């Protein structure tokens, strides 16, 4: 399922990507599980990038914003393309705090937080989001005009927070993927999911 892709026809959030070209074994297995739709080897220019599993409607392109990304742009009152230029893509909403700041996270594992309130945008380190009330103070604030006129300032701040977060990541010796410290079972040298799988296997 493609998170955040709501079908414009039926309104259900249950979309999978449409993949064109010759599939490899992993892609064929994903199609068998209903995780992708294979569109064949003939590239069709106007075919949609997403397929709704509820009503079979296909729409959009991979560059379209998710529902959460569009919500972020709407809160700031700027076009989505300006948000992408300033702070990139991949934002997912995590909720609002008591001060009515709406928070979004980006990166996999999560690397940067963005809080939006009253036309202001604050980039914050992810660790600060554990305490949403303190995150606004721990970050750097920008105005809507900064997003439109000085996107490089935001891009630089976002990259600084992301780089600091990535320095804390550890690699799991089993699945060979990076994990944030809170998702790592350090005493076993593995990530929490691998440690749990190992524990269940015993």
C-alpha positions in Angstrom: 0.0 0.0 0.0 1.2 3.5 -0.9 0.7 5.5 2.3 -1.0 8.8 1.9 -2.3 8.2 -1.6 -6.1 8.7 -1.3 -8.1 7.6 -4.4 -9.7 10.7 -6.0 -12.6 8.5 -7.2 -13.7 6.6 -4.1 -11.8 8.4 -1.3 -10.2 5.2 0.1 -6.5 5.2 1.1 -5.5 1.8 -0.3 -3.3 2.4 -3.3 -0.4 0.5 -4.8 2.2 1.6 -7.3 1.8 0.8 -11.0 5.1 -0.6 -12.3 5.9 -0.7 -16.1 8.6 -2.8 -17.6 9.8 -6.4 -17.3 9.5 -7.5 -13.6 12.2 -9.4 -11.8 11.4 -12.2 -9.3 11.0 -9.8 -6.3 8.6 -7.6 -8.3 6.6 -10.6 -9.5 6.3 -11.8 -5.9 5.2 -8.3 -4.8 2.5 -8.4 -7.5 1.3 -11.8 -6.4 0.8 -10.4 -2.9 -1.1 -7.4 -4.3 1.6 -4.9 -3.3 2.1 -3.6 -6.9 0.3 -3.7 -10.2 2.3 -4.8 -13.2 1.6 -2.7 -16.3 3.5 -4.9 -18.8 6.6 -4.1 -20.9 4.9 -1.6 -23.3 5.4 1.8 -21.7 2.1 3.8 -21.9 2.7 7.5 -21.5 -0.7 8.4 -19.9 -1.0 5.5 -17.5 -1.5 6.5 -13.9 1.2 5.8 -11.3 -1.2 4.5 -8.6 -3.9 1.9 -8.6 -6.7 1.9 -6.1 -7.3 -1.6 -4.7 -10.8 -0.7 -3.6 -12.2 0.5 -7.0 -9.4 -0.2 -9.5 -9.1 3.4 -10.6 -5.6 4.5 -11.7 -4.3 8.1 -11.5 -1.5 10.5 -10.8 2.3 10.5 -11.2 5.1 9.7 -8.7 5.7 13.4 -8.4 2.2 14.1 -7.0 2.1 15.0 -3.3 0.7 12.6 -0.7 -2.2 13.8 1.3 0.1 14.7 4.2 2.5 16.6 1.9 -0.4 18.6 0.4 -1.7 19.3 3.9 1.8 20.7 4.8 1.7 23.0 1.7 -1.8 24.1 2.5 -1.0 25.0 6.1 1.8 27.2 4.8 -0.3 28.6 2.0 2.3 27.9 -0.6 2.3 25.6 -3.7 3.6 22.1 -3.1 6.5 22.6 -5.6 7.8 25.4 -3.3 7.7 23.0 -0.3 9.7 20.5 -2.3 12.3 23.1 -3.3 12.7 24.2 0.3 12.5 21.0 2.4 12.1 18.1 0.0 9.5 15.3 -0.1 8.4 12.4 2.0 6.6 14.3 4.8 4.1 12.4 6.9 1.9 14.0 9.5 2.3 12.8 13.1 -0.2 15.0 14.8 -0.5 18.4 16.6 0.6 19.5 20.0 -1.2 21.6 22.7 0.0 24.8 21.0 -1.8 23.8 17.7 1.5 23.1 15.9 1.0 20.4 13.3 4.1 18.1 13.1 5.4 16.2 10.1 8.4 13.8 9.9 10.6 12.8 6.9 13.2 10.3 6.2 13.5 6.5 6.6 14.6 6.0 9.3 13.1 9.4 10.4 15.6 12.2 10.2 13.9 15.6 10.3 10.8 17.1 11.9 8.7 20.1 10.7 6.2 22.0 12.8 3.7 24.4 11.2 1.6 27.0 13.0 0.2 30.4 11.9 2.2 30.5 8.7 5.5 29.7 10.5 7.5 26.6 9.8 10.0 25.2 12.3 12.6 22.6 11.3 13.6 20.6 14.4 15.7 17.6 15.3 13.7 14.3 15.4 14.8 13.6 19.0 13.0 16.8 20.1 9.7 15.5 18.7 9.5 13.1 21.7 8.6 16.2 23.6 6.4 18.2 21.1 6.2 21.2 23.3 10.0 21.5 23.4 10.5 20.8 19.7 9.3 24.2 18.6 12.0 25.8 20.8 14.7 23.3 19.8 14.3 24.0 16.1 14.9 26.9 13.6 11.9 28.9 12.5 11.1 30.3 9.1 8.3 32.3 7.6 6.1 31.6 4.6 8.2 34.2 2.7 11.4 32.3 3.5 9.9 29.2 1.9 9.0 31.2 -1.2 12.1 33.5 -1.5 14.9 31.8 0.4 14.4 28.0 0.1 18.1 27.4 0.3 18.1 28.5 4.0 15.5 25.9 4.8 17.3 23.2 2.7 20.5 23.9 4.5 18.9 23.7 8.0 17.0 20.5 7.1 20.2 18.8 5.8 22.1 19.9 9.0 19.4 18.2 11.2 19.3 15.1 8.9 23.1 14.7 8.9 23.3 14.9 12.7 20.5 12.3 12.9 22.2 9.9 10.4 25.4 10.0 12.4 23.5 8.2 15.2 22.2 5.4 13.0 23.5 1.8 13.4 23.6 -1.0 10.9 21.9 -4.3 11.8 24.2 -7.2 11.4 21.3 -9.5 10.3 19.2 -7.5 7.8 21.9 -5.0 6.8 19.7 -2.0 7.1 20.3 1.3 9.1 18.2 1.9 12.2 17.8 4.8 14.6 19.3 4.1 18.1 15.8 3.7 19.6 15.1 0.9 17.1 18.3 -1.0 17.8 18.7 -3.9 20.3 22.3 -2.9 21.0 23.2 -5.7 23.3 22.5 -8.2 20.6 24.0 -6.1 17.7 20.7 -6.3 15.8 17.7 -4.1 15.2 14.5 -4.6 17.3 12.6 -6.4 14.5 15.4 -8.9 13.9 15.8 -9.4 17.7 12.1 -10.1 18.0 12.2 -12.6 15.1 15.1 -14.3 16.6 13.4 -14.5 20.0 10.2 -16.0 18.4 12.3 -18.5 16.5 13.7 -20.0 19.7 
